[in-house]
Amino acid sequence: MKIRYLHTMVRVKDLDASMAFYRLLGLTETRRVENDKGRFTLIFLAPPGQEDCPIELTYNWDGDEGLPSDSRHFGHLAYGVENIYDICARLQEAGVTINRPPRDGHMAFVRSPDNISVELLQIGEALAPAEPWASMPNTGHW
């Protein structure tokens, strides 16, 4: 039996805020579907050169009162990054809370505007511990 990853879908409440967040992570839009009859928009985003690994943002035009919720039942998205310190700094400068700082030079967690937990993993070997990350406490949960 063959199996192939297709995408991960998350519902979003504020499409503009969500798009800005995923763009900060370095994802680009690969496809968009506007469904007038169903009154929703699907936007697929992926890392450049990895269009076969998309996330699908589902935006319901008439709102979604269930969002944002804790979303811990969802789990998390995970992306490998070239320099975990650089991306965490870029996200933090843009106002994103680093829930689990990369104290070990290997792993961090942040949350999207829709409360989706996003894990960032250093590609290859962990970076040497560095400040301000090494002594930064957790904020919230992931």
C-alpha positions as CSV (number, residue, x, y, z in Angstrom):
1,M,0.0,0.0,0.0
2,K,1.4,3.4,-1.0
3,I,0.9,6.4,1.2
4,R,2.0,10.0,0.5
5,Y,1.8,13.1,2.6
6,L,-0.7,15.6,1.0
7,H,-1.1,18.5,3.4
8,T,-2.1,19.6,6.9
9,M,-5.3,21.6,7.3
10,V,-5.9,24.2,9.9
11,R,-8.9,26.5,10.2
12,V,-8.1,30.2,10.6
13,K,-10.1,33.1,12.0
14,D,-8.1,36.0,10.7
15,L,-6.8,35.2,7.2
16,D,-4.5,38.3,7.0
17,A,-2.9,37.6,10.4
18,S,-2.4,34.0,9.6
19,M,-0.9,34.6,6.2
20,A,1.5,37.1,7.7
21,F,2.6,34.6,10.4
22,Y,3.2,31.8,7.9
23,R,5.1,34.2,5.6
24,L,7.3,35.1,8.5
25,L,8.2,31.4,8.7
26,G,9.2,31.6,5.1
27,L,6.2,29.8,3.5
28,T,4.9,31.0,0.2
29,E,1.4,30.6,-1.3
30,T,1.3,27.8,-3.9
31,R,-2.4,27.5,-4.6
32,R,-5.7,29.2,-3.7
33,V,-9.3,28.0,-4.0
34,E,-12.2,30.4,-3.6
35,N,-15.5,28.6,-3.1
36,D,-18.4,31.0,-3.5
37,K,-21.1,28.4,-3.0
38,G,-19.4,26.9,0.2
39,R,-18.3,30.4,1.3
40,F,-14.8,29.4,2.1
41,T,-11.2,30.0,0.9
42,L,-8.4,27.4,0.9
43,I,-4.9,28.6,0.7
44,F,-2.0,26.3,0.3
45,L,1.5,27.4,1.6
46,A,4.8,25.6,1.5
47,P,8.5,26.2,1.9
48,P,10.2,27.3,-1.3
49,G,11.2,24.2,-3.3
50,Q,9.0,21.9,-1.1
51,E,5.6,22.5,-2.8
52,D,4.7,18.9,-2.1
53,C,4.7,19.6,1.7
54,P,1.9,22.2,2.0
55,I,-0.2,23.5,4.9
56,E,-3.8,24.3,3.9
57,L,-5.4,27.3,5.6
58,T,-9.2,27.0,5.6
59,Y,-11.0,30.3,6.0
60,N,-14.7,30.4,6.4
61,W,-16.1,33.7,5.1
62,D,-19.0,33.8,7.6
63,G,-16.6,33.4,10.6
64,D,-15.8,30.5,12.9
65,E,-16.9,31.2,16.5
66,G,-14.9,28.1,17.7
67,L,-11.6,29.8,16.9
68,P,-9.2,30.5,18.3
69,S,-9.4,27.7,20.8
70,D,-6.6,25.8,22.6
71,S,-6.1,23.5,19.6
72,R,-3.9,21.2,21.6
73,H,-5.9,18.2,20.3
74,F,-4.5,19.2,16.9
75,G,-0.9,18.6,17.9
76,H,1.6,20.8,15.9
77,L,3.2,21.6,12.6
78,A,6.9,21.0,12.4
79,Y,9.4,22.7,10.1
80,G,13.2,22.2,9.9
81,V,15.1,25.5,9.8
82,E,18.6,26.4,8.8
83,N,19.3,28.6,11.9
84,I,16.9,28.3,14.8
85,Y,18.2,31.4,16.5
86,D,17.8,33.6,13.5
87,I,14.2,32.6,12.8
88,C,13.2,32.9,16.5
89,A,14.7,36.4,16.6
90,R,12.9,37.3,13.4
91,L,9.6,36.0,14.7
92,Q,10.1,37.7,18.1
93,E,10.9,41.0,16.4
94,A,7.6,40.7,14.6
95,G,5.7,40.3,17.9
96,V,5.4,36.5,18.0
97,T,5.8,34.9,21.4
98,I,8.4,32.2,21.6
99,N,6.6,29.7,23.8
100,R,9.5,27.2,24.1
101,P,12.7,29.0,23.4
102,P,15.5,27.1,21.6
103,R,17.6,26.8,24.8
104,D,19.2,23.6,23.4
105,G,20.0,25.1,20.0
106,H,17.7,22.4,18.5
107,M,14.0,23.0,19.2
108,A,11.6,25.8,19.7
109,F,7.8,26.2,19.7
110,V,5.7,29.2,18.7
111,R,2.0,29.7,18.1
112,S,0.1,31.1,15.1
113,P,-2.6,33.8,15.5
114,D,-5.1,30.9,15.5
115,N,-3.3,29.2,18.4
116,I,-1.7,26.4,16.3
117,S,1.4,25.1,17.8
118,V,4.4,25.2,15.4
119,E,7.6,23.3,16.2
120,L,10.9,24.6,14.8
121,L,13.8,22.1,14.6
122,Q,17.4,23.0,13.7
123,I,18.4,21.1,10.6
124,G,21.5,19.0,11.3
125,E,23.4,19.3,14.5
126,A,22.1,21.5,17.3
127,L,23.6,25.0,17.5
128,A,25.7,25.8,20.6
129,P,23.6,27.3,23.5
130,A,23.5,31.0,23.2
131,E,21.8,34.0,24.9
132,P,19.2,35.3,25.1
133,W,17.7,31.9,24.4
134,A,19.7,29.7,26.8
135,S,18.2,31.4,29.9
136,M,14.8,32.4,28.5
137,P,11.9,30.7,30.3
138,N,8.9,29.1,28.6
139,T,5.9,31.3,28.0
140,G,2.5,29.7,27.9
141,H,2.3,26.2,26.5
142,W,2.9,24.5,23.2
